[in-house]
Amino acid sequence: MKVYQVGGSVRDELLGLPIKDHDYVVVGTTPEKMVQLGYRPVGKDFPVFLHPETQEQYALARTERKISRGYKGFEVYAAPDITLQEDLARRDLTINAMAKDEAGNIVDPFGGVADLQAGILRHIGPAFVEDPVRVLRVARFAARFGFQVAPETLALMSEIVHNGETEALVAERVWQEIARGLMERHPSRMFYVLRECGALARILPEVNALFGVPQPAQVHPEIDTGLHVMMVIDYAASQDYPLEVRFAGLMHDLGKGITPPDEWPRHTDHEARSAALVAALCERMRVPKDVRDFALLVARYHGDVHHALELCPVTIADMLQATDAYRKQERFKIFLQACASDFHGRPGYAEKSYPQSERLKQAFLAAHSVDAGAIAMQLGREHPDDRALPRLINQRVREARIERIRSFLHPAPHPAH
């Protein structure tokens, strides 16, 4: 029985990156022996055990054989005679197929160290094409490390797409990989790689449709809508904004992808079209409800936020109400972050000021200072039996908030002494 540290922890250790989890492969033993040693079995599809003290995962060396379409269509074989190299050979990329023995020696049968040093994502063998999730994983690793995909690997990814294997991916798994890719350091790299191998058109056709769609050059120096969206999500990543902001950045301009070409480069009312497309996409991909709802808000209202310096008090009050800012203040905060990312995601705009955000923050504070409870109590005393009391309260609170916003936007001049 021999134990090896394997996979991402070996890779990240060689890169000098922090290691979150260690995974181990055990060669030359049986499930029964592992249980005798105190390991707790947890694997459903193949023998995986938790260490009795550290709770880290230990998997028996195994091989896999493709038996049906999709990423679950594999038959697993685990036995004491499976070698470490056979186990490593079933992995996706050379940089993920390295191991370290108990003496600290690196076992690298497929050249992972050299590819790590060269910044290359390279598949191990022809079995790479058997698992369509690998298309998403390679793209995600490109976003994480900024590595280039080897031409021969990109060709196999294109083959997977062409063979229709990506259609076998379940929506939840696609969302999981997209969400993880968005949280990497350079999320745009994921989508550029997916686009290059043809997967973006299959998985996120609404995003793929944005490339090549022009925008007005006076406000979008990058012109291309797809490029703009990529710059938005990279800006959000540079600011360490949460997933909701990054996904909303990816989604916010979907409506521009269906603007009739004879209307280019203008995209009148693209916000409403974007919201409709976001709703359908999120339903298809099983996007979590809170992430979906936030993306819908940004798609619908980002244009209004950009014009915050010209908006009247009534329009600002209505936007605060529509975004549920009073009940969900933290969400309103990141809503402004998403709109700011849209603004900054253009060439030369990263360092520009975005006073619209501060203006709306201050307008919200002014409106929030209205004591809605006091208004409700007063009206309740004045109209105790009025069936229209709830509507009257809402109307009076709205009027008071509009007045506070107006006072903030247009403060009364101080009298001269």
N, C-alpha and C positions, 0 to 999 in steps of 0.2 A: 504494500500500500504506500503510494507516494502522493503528496499534496502539493499543488502548484497554485500560486496566485495568477489569475488570468484576466484578460479583457481590458476594460476601460481603466481599471486602477493601475495596471502596469503602464499603459499608454500615458496616463496623466502624470504618473510619477516620473517618467522619462522626460516629460514636458515641463516638469517643475510646477505643476498645477496642484491645487488642493484636492484631496481625494475624499469623496463622500462615502463610498461603499467599497468594500473589498469583496471580490468573488473568487471562489476557489474551485478547482477541478481535482477530483480524487481518482487516481488510476490504480487498478489492480485490486479492487475489493467488491463487495456485494452490498445490497441494501440491508441484509440481515446483519452483517458485520458492523455497518454504520450504526444501526440501532443498538447493538450490543455495547458500542463505545459511548452511547449516551446521546447521539445525534437524533434530532426529532424530524421525522419525514414531513415535508410540506408540499412536495411537487405533485401536481395532478397528471401532467402529461409525460413526465420523465422524473427519474430519481433525484430529488433535491432535498437537502437536509439543513437544519439550523444547528450551528455549533452549540453545545450545551452551556457554554459560558458567555461567548461573545455574541451569540445569535446571528453571526454572519452566515452567508449561504455557501454550502458545499454541494456541488453537483457531481454525480458520477460521470466519468468520461463516456461520451456517447457519439453515435453517428446518426444521421438522418437520411431518409429516402423519400423523395417526392412521390406521392400517390394520387393527389388530386389538386385541382386548381385552388388558388388562394394561399394566404400565408399560414393557414392552419392545416394545409393538406400534406402533412409529413408523418411518416412512420419512424418512430424513435427506437434505436437499439442501444441498450446499455449493458455492458458485461465486463468482467475483470480483464478480458483480453484486448479491450479497446485501448489503443495507445494515445499518449498525449497529442502527438502530431495528427492522428486521425480526428481527435476531438477539435483541435484548432482548425483543421481544414474545413470544417462545416461553417465557420464564421464568415462574416461578410467581407471585411477589409483587412489588409495586411496589418494595419496599425492596431487592429482589435484582436489580432491572432498571435499575440506574444504572451509568454508566460514567464514566471519567475519561480525558481525552485526554492526549497527551504534554506539553501545556502546563499541565496541572493543572486544566483546566476540567471541571466536572461536567456530564455529559450525562444529563438526567432527563426522558425523554419521557412518563412515566406518573405523575408526581407522587410519586415515592418519597421525596424529601426531606421533603415536607409530611407524609406518613404516618409517616416516621421521627420527626419532631418531635411528632406527635400520639400516637405509640405505637399505631399501627393496623397490623394485618396484612390487606392487601387484595390480591385477585387482580388480574391485568392484563386478562384478557379471557375470553370464553366457552370458549376452548380449555383453560382450567384443569381442566375436568371430564374431560379425556382421560387424565390420569395419576393413578391412585389413590394413588401414593406421596405425592402432594401433601397428602392428608389427614393423613398422619403427619408430614410436614415442617412444615406449618402449626402443628400441635399442639406439635411440638418447639420451634419458634421462640417460641411462646407461653410455654413453660417457660424458654427462655433469656432472653428479654427482658422477660417480664411484660406484653407487649402484649395488647391486645384484638383479637379477630377481628372484622372488619367483618361486619355482619349479612348482606350479600349474598354474602360469601365463605363464611360458615357455611352459608348456604342451598345453595350449590353443593357444599360438602362433604357435606351431607346427601343431595344428589342422587346423588353418586358412590356413597355407601353404598347408597342405595335401589336403584340400578341394578345392584347386585351386583358392581361393579368391584373392591371390596376383596377379593372372593373369589379374584381372579386374582393377588393378591400372593403371591410365594413366601415361604415361612416364613423363610428366611435374611434377606431384606430387611426383613421385619417386625421380626425380632429386632434387626437392626442399628439401626433407627430407635428402637425401644423402649429399647435399651441407651443410645443417645446421649441420648435424652430424660431417662432416669433420671440421667444425669450432668450435667444442666443445673442452674442455680441454684434453680429452683422446679419440681421435677419433677411435682408434683401438677397444675400447670397443663396439662401435656400430657394427662393422663388426664381432667381435667374437660372439656377441649375435645373429646377423642375421645368422651366420653360425651354431650356436648351435640349432636353431629352424628350420633349413633347408631353410630359406628364401634367404640366400646369393646365393645358387645354382640356385634359380629361377630368382632373380633380377639381380645379377652380376655373372653369371657363370664363366666368364673369371677370376675374382678375386678368386672365390672359388677354381678354378682349380690349383691355385698356392700352396695351402697347401699340404704338402707331397712331393713337388718337391725339390730334393736336389740341392745344389750348391757347388762349390769347397770350402772346409773347410779352405784353406789357406787364402782366402780373405773374406769368409763369415763364421765366427765362429758359427753363428746361424743356418747355413746349410739350414734350411727350407725356401723356397722362400716366402711363405705366411707370416711366422713370420717376415721375413726381411721387407716386404712391410708394415706390421703393425708398426714396429719400425721406419720406415721412416716417416710415417704420424704423429706418436707421437712426433718424433723429430721436425718436421716442426711446430707442434702445440706448443711445448715448446719454440720455437723461435718466436712465434706469427706471422708466415709467412702467407701470404694471401691465399685465396681459391685456386687460380691458382696453387700455389706451392703444396698445400696439395693434390689436385686432381691429379696433375701430378705424385706425389709420389705414389699414389694408382695405377696409370696406367703404370708406367714406365717399369715394368718387365713382362707385360702380355705375351710376347712372350715365356717366359720360361715355361708357362703352356702348350704349345703345342710342346715342344722339345720332340722328340722320346725318350722313356725311355732308349733305348740302347746307347744313347749318354750322359746320365747323368753321373756325375754332371756338365759336360760342356754344355754351351748354345751358341754355335757359331752363330753369326749373329742374336742374339735374338732381337737386336734393331729394325731391319727392320720388323720382325714379330710382335713386340710390336706395332709399328706404325700402321700397318694394322688393328690389333685388336682394338686399341684405336679409329681409325676412324669409324669402324663399331659400336662399343659400343656407341660412342657419337651420332651417327646418330639415333640409337635405342632409346636412353634416352633423345633426344632433348637437349643435353648439349649446353649451349651458345657458339657461335662461337669463341669468344676470349679465353674462357677456353679450348675449344677443340684444337684450334691451338697451344696454349701453351703446352698442354699435348703431342701433336704430336712432337713438338720440343724436349722436354725432352726425350721422348721415343727414338727418333732417334739419339740424339747426346750426351746423358749422358755418354756413354762409351768413346767417344772421349775426353770429358772434364776430365774424370778420368786419361787420359794419357797425359794431357796438358804439363807435364814436359818433355815429350819426343817428342812432336809434332814439326815438322819443320815449318818455317814461312809460307810456302805456304798453308799447311793444316790449320793452325790457321786462316789465312786470308780467306780461303774458308769457315770455320766455322762461322766466324763473318759475312760474307756475307749471308750465308744460314740462319742464325738466325735473319737477318735483324737488327743487332745490331746498325748500324749507324742511322737508322730512328727511332728505338724503343729502346732507351737506358734504359728506366726504365724496360722494359720487359727483356732485357738482364741481368739486375741486378738480377731480381728474377729468371731468368733462372739459374744463378749460385747458387742461394739459393737452388733451387730444386735439383741440382746436388750435392751440399754439404749435403743436407738432406739424399740423397741416400748413400753417403759415411758414414755419422755419424750414420745412422740407423742400427748399428750392435753392438753386445755386446763389450763393452770396447772401442768403437770408438767415443763416444760422445764428449770427451775432446781432441781427437787427432787433430793435425793441418791439414788443407787442403790447402796446398800452391797452388794447381792447380787453385783455384778460384782467388787468388791474381795475379797469373801469367797472367791469361787471362784478368783480369781487366786492368793490365798495358799494355798488348799487344794491347788491344782495344784502350787505350788512345794514344798509339804510332801511330796506324793506323789512328785513328780519327784526328790526327794532320795534316794529308795530306789535302791540300786545293784543293778539287776536282773542285771547281768553277774556280780557277785560271788555273788549267790544261785544263779545258774545253775551257776557253777563249783563251788561247794560241794556242791550236790545232785548234780552230775555225778561228783564224787569218791565221794559216799556211795552212789549208786545207778548205777554205771557201766553195768550191763546191763539196767536197768529200761526196758522198752518204753513205760511210761507216764511216762517222765521229762519230756517236753515239757509234759504236762498238770500234772505235779507242780510244775514250775518256774512255770508261769502261776499256779497256785493260791497258791504261796508268795509270789510277787511281789505278787499282789493282796492277800493278807493283810497284808503289810508296808506296802503303800500305805494300806490302810484304817487301820492303826494309826498311821501318821504323820498322816493326816488327823484322826483322833480326838485325837491329842495337840495338834494345832493348834487344833481346835475347843474342846477341854476341857483346857487346860494344867494341869499339876499345881500346886497352891499352893506358894509358896515357904515353907520352914520358918521359923518365927519365931526371931529371935535373942534 
